[in-house]
Amino acid sequence: MIGADGIHSAVRRRFFGEVPARYMGYRSHRLIMENVAGVRCFTEYLGRGQRIGLVPIGDQRLYVWTTYNAARSSASIQDFPGFFSQFTDATLQRLFAALPPAGSIITTEIEELWADDWVRLGADGRSTVLLGDAAHALTPNIGQGAGMAMEDAAALAQELASGGEIEHALGNYANRRKPRVETVMRISREVGEDGQRASALGCWLRNRRVERDGRDVQRSLAELERLLAFTG
């Protein structure tokens, strides 16, 4: 059995026991709306303890996300312009004026999960293996949760097609994937921690570094390519 049923995996709970997710200290909004501001490329605004991201979807639609430091299970935000008042850019002001009702905006807690065991060999000869968020739920800061799941699937398929004993194939799969996923998970966590800085000094240093690094486009692209490279 392959458990690829997400961070709240019923397969993991039944065959591996409870693995609690770790709340990372911030929450997120997600919504799709009309691109009233004419945003043409991925844009991210960094504030003190808050971020706003804009991702065009075709010519007319826009995916919008926010993150904000908050206690777990804190009250929902009703006044978006007031809550995100530190962002004064005209683009965001136009978006705020056109937001759908707060009740239609998805709010989630940002969590991370790591299962030490991805493979369980049953006494009856039946085996269970975890894949994707069921085994390793990443924070969404670099958008690689789905990518890691697809890489898992490719590696698992290769091992199962190798012709060896299934217990060896599943063990090889876990051994191959864990170092890669741990690295991407760490990078995503660090990007989130950097983005959610709240102190004036911490944000100033972050912004200076982002501005400096952004001048070297080729280096940034090379680092991104190394991160995304899948070597099996």
C-alpha positions in Angstrom: 0.0 0.0 0.0 1.2 3.5 -0.9 0.1 6.3 1.4 0.1 9.5 -0.5 -2.8 11.1 1.3 -1.3 14.3 2.6 -0.1 15.8 5.9 -3.1 14.4 7.8 -2.5 10.9 6.3 -5.0 8.3 7.4 -2.5 5.6 6.1 0.3 7.0 8.2 -1.9 7.2 11.3 -3.1 3.6 10.9 0.1 1.8 10.1 2.8 4.1 11.5 1.2 5.8 14.5 0.6 9.4 15.2 3.2 11.9 13.9 2.2 15.5 15.0 2.7 18.4 12.6 4.8 21.3 13.9 3.2 24.7 13.7 5.8 27.2 12.4 4.4 30.3 14.0 2.6 31.9 11.1 -0.6 31.6 9.1 -1.5 32.1 5.5 -4.4 33.4 3.3 -4.9 32.1 -0.2 -7.3 33.3 -2.9 -7.8 33.8 -6.6 -9.3 37.0 -7.9 -9.4 39.3 -10.9 -6.0 40.8 -11.8 -7.3 44.3 -11.3 -3.8 45.7 -10.9 -2.4 44.2 -14.1 0.4 42.2 -12.3 2.5 40.5 -15.0 5.1 38.4 -13.0 5.5 36.8 -9.7 5.8 39.6 -7.1 6.4 39.3 -3.4 6.2 42.0 -0.8 8.3 41.6 2.4 7.2 43.4 5.6 7.7 43.0 9.3 6.2 39.6 10.2 4.0 39.7 7.1 4.4 38.9 3.4 2.1 39.2 0.4 2.6 37.3 -2.9 1.0 37.8 -6.3 1.1 35.2 -9.0 -0.6 35.9 -12.4 -2.7 33.0 -13.7 -3.3 33.7 -17.4 -4.2 37.2 -18.5 -7.1 38.0 -16.2 -6.7 36.1 -13.0 -4.4 36.4 -10.0 -3.4 34.0 -7.2 -2.8 35.9 -4.0 -1.3 34.6 -0.8 -0.2 36.2 2.5 1.7 35.0 5.5 1.5 36.6 8.9 2.9 35.8 12.4 0.2 34.7 14.7 -0.7 32.3 17.5 -2.1 29.0 16.4 -5.8 29.0 15.8 -6.0 32.8 16.2 -9.1 34.7 15.0 -9.7 35.1 11.3 -8.8 38.4 9.7 -11.8 40.5 8.5 -10.2 43.9 7.7 -7.5 43.1 5.2 -6.4 46.7 4.4 -6.2 47.5 8.1 -4.4 44.3 9.1 -1.8 44.7 6.3 -1.6 48.5 6.6 2.2 48.4 6.5 2.0 47.7 2.7 1.3 51.0 1.0 2.1 50.1 -2.6 -0.5 51.3 -5.0 -0.8 47.9 -6.6 -1.8 46.3 -3.3 -4.2 49.1 -2.5 -6.1 48.4 -5.8 -6.1 44.7 -4.9 -7.4 45.4 -1.4 -10.3 47.4 -2.8 -11.4 44.5 -5.0 -11.0 41.6 -2.6 -13.8 39.0 -2.4 -15.6 38.6 1.0 -13.4 37.5 3.8 -15.5 34.3 4.2 -14.4 33.1 0.7 -10.6 33.5 1.5 -8.9 30.3 2.6 -6.9 30.6 5.9 -4.4 27.9 6.9 -1.8 27.3 9.5 1.7 26.8 8.2 3.0 23.5 9.4 5.9 21.1 8.8 5.9 17.3 9.3 8.7 14.7 9.2 8.0 11.0 9.6 11.2 9.1 10.6 9.7 5.8 9.2 8.5 5.8 5.6 8.3 2.0 5.2 6.5 -0.6 7.3 6.8 -4.3 6.6 3.8 -6.2 7.9 3.9 -9.7 9.5 1.5 -10.9 6.8 3.9 -10.0 4.0 2.0 -6.8 3.1 4.1 -3.6 3.0 3.1 0.0 3.4 5.2 3.0 2.2 4.6 6.7 2.6 5.1 9.3 -0.2 4.9 13.1 -0.4 3.3 15.1 2.4 2.3 11.9 4.2 6.0 11.4 4.9 7.4 14.9 4.8 5.2 18.0 4.7 7.2 21.1 3.8 6.4 24.7 4.4 5.2 26.3 1.1 7.9 29.0 1.0 9.7 27.7 -2.1 6.8 25.9 -3.6 8.4 22.4 -3.6 5.9 20.2 -1.7 4.3 18.8 -4.9 7.8 18.6 -6.5 9.1 16.5 -3.7 6.1 14.2 -4.0 6.6 13.7 -7.7 10.3 13.0 -7.2 9.3 10.4 -4.5 6.9 8.8 -7.0 9.6 8.6 -9.7 12.2 7.1 -7.3 9.7 4.6 -5.9 8.6 3.5 -9.4 12.3 3.0 -10.3 13.0 0.9 -7.2 9.8 -1.2 -7.6 10.7 -1.9 -11.3 14.2 -3.0 -10.4 13.2 -6.6 -10.0 14.6 -7.0 -6.5 12.8 -8.0 -3.3 10.1 -5.5 -2.4 11.6 -4.9 1.1 14.9 -3.9 -0.5 13.2 -1.8 -3.1 11.3 0.1 -0.4 14.3 0.5 1.8 16.3 1.9 -1.2 13.6 4.3 -2.0 13.6 5.8 1.5 17.4 5.9 1.7 17.6 7.7 -1.7 14.9 10.3 -1.0 15.5 11.3 2.7 18.7 13.4 2.2 17.3 15.2 -0.8 14.0 16.0 1.0 15.7 17.0 4.2 17.7 19.6 2.3 14.8 21.1 0.5 12.7 21.1 3.7 15.5 23.0 5.5 15.9 25.6 2.8 12.1 26.2 2.7 12.0 26.5 6.5 14.9 29.0 6.4 13.2 31.1 3.7 10.1 31.2 5.8 12.0 32.3 8.9 13.7 35.0 7.0 10.5 36.2 5.4 8.7 36.3 8.7 11.3 38.4 10.5 9.6 41.0 12.7 12.3 43.2 14.2 13.3 46.5 12.6 17.0 45.5 12.4 16.3 42.0 11.2 14.1 43.2 8.4 16.6 45.9 7.4 19.4 43.4 7.2 17.2 41.0 5.2 16.1 43.7 2.8 19.6 44.8 2.2 20.7 41.3 1.5 17.8 40.7 -0.9 18.6 43.9 -2.8 22.3 43.0 -3.0 21.7 39.4 -4.1 19.1 40.5 -6.7 21.8 42.3 -8.7 23.5 39.0 -9.6 20.7 37.4 -11.7 22.9 34.6 -13.1 24.0 33.5 -9.7 20.4 33.5 -8.4 19.4 31.4 -11.4 22.3 29.0 -10.9 21.4 28.4 -7.3 17.8 27.8 -8.2 18.7 25.3 -10.9 20.9 23.4 -8.3 18.0 23.3 -5.9 15.5 22.0 -8.4 17.9 19.5 -10.1 16.5 15.9 -9.6 19.3 13.3 -9.9 17.3 10.3 -8.9 
